[in-house]
């Protein structure tokens, strides 16, 4: 049984939960509350955990084999005990009374199960889920990693629901590509101020574990990786719950609050974060409104209601000298005027913004969202403590123009990112030798935007007109683009060429004729209807 088979089998269980009246968007949370208990059991049995992290009386063996109302009541009691650390039992000195006893004092388990409660009403549904989980080939699941299986379920949820956090679920292939470019190392402090379900932090952890030198780490260094290397912040309690479970299943425990802290990076929590060696993030899209993450920071240089611009400020300010970042941001961050221009200038002053990857549309579940990945390093290429004029050149890879419409039928894969990774180079800070000219995905056949070419003084040859990989000087960005980073030169085959459009009076006349024809047809229809009455 493959991981995909297991994920699909787990996903099919959601039909049972839906039949019990559970909201479509909530059923994954309902399932994972139980699934986590099962996965801890499997990891303990396989000796992948040093000890059983759940208290006695709250384990898988305390559930399977039971049925009926006893099973449902015991499960509710387990969730309450995991949440509060206490359990209500009969008082042995007075059988007619009950008392609370401490069953655990693990702050992380309490955080994972904070306010957890089942909405299942039918004991037979709970029993069916437990039996199905017991029938899964967990040996195969462990071979590929229970954490990866859990992540697969979260990704499935994001792709199927297309709502809530799933709108902006970062595809794993993109996360892994960003991590491969940034190359996090053992001993580095790695941060995600918009953690979601902790995909970036886990990918960084898995990348580090795969390095040959990881096996040579001392006990102290291994403990740092397990408890202190990764910190994320998540605003939504339920999403943070999923993130904490995800991290634990990947062997990442974090500090007393876990790897992912509950809070707002655009508020006091973000202000208190320590400077990081590496920041990987996909901040939420949108503006600051009531009910969402409010921007309450008083330490950001530029006031803005644009959350992505606020997050961008947090990220480049919170890097250590020489620290590096890869951040997914929508197009508006690249061209927004006013404070947007000020923030981009400040970024290019304080950091070496060496690379921009223009992503294709359709890879996020919010259709039509146009996004980019910005790669930058605090300081200049020669001096990590430099604070001004740190960016000399910005390299842009256009993976958007004339690319397929990605979705279920045309999945976005590692193959689509391989050409970019090759030209990005081996140096994590973007300092590998680079040459313009990369013509993947039929770039040589793409028409060129003449206006952009005429503005661009950096052309070395006509051949570069069709390259997906181009270099633009800081001076050109300032003088020709007025510090906009919305740089494109290839022409999309579906775009409308304004220069080839008819004159405005011709367009207006055509529109008038079409409207008059439509009105005439409506008049005829009304007359026909009146005659039929």
Secondary structure, 3 states (H helix, E strand, C coil): CCHHHHHHHHHHHHHHHHHCCCCCCCHHHHHHHHHHHHHHHHHHHCCCCCCCCCCCCCCHHHCCCCCHHHHHHHHHHHHHHHHHCEEEEEECCEEEEEEEEECCCCHHHHHHCCCCCCCCCCHHHHHHHHHHHHHCCHHHHHHHCHHHHHHHHHHHHHHHHCCHHHHHCCCHHHHHHHHHHHCCCCCCCEEECCCCCCHHHHHHHHHHHCCHHHHHCCHHHHHHHHHCCEEEEECCHHHHHHHHHHHHHCCCCCECCECEEECCCCCHHHHCCCCEEEEEEECCCCECCCCCCCCCCCCCCCCCCEHHHHHHHHHHHCEEEEEEEEEEEECHHHHCCCHHHHHHHHHHHHEEEEEEEECCCCCCCCCCCCEEEEEEEEECCCCCCCCCCCCCEEEEEECCCCCCCCCCCCCCCHHHHHHHHHHHCCCCCCCCCCCCCCCCCCHHHCCECHHHHHHCCCCCCHHHHHCCEEEEEHHHHHHHHCCCCCCCCECCCCCCCHHHCCCHHHHHHHHHHHHHHHHHHHHHHHHHHHHHC
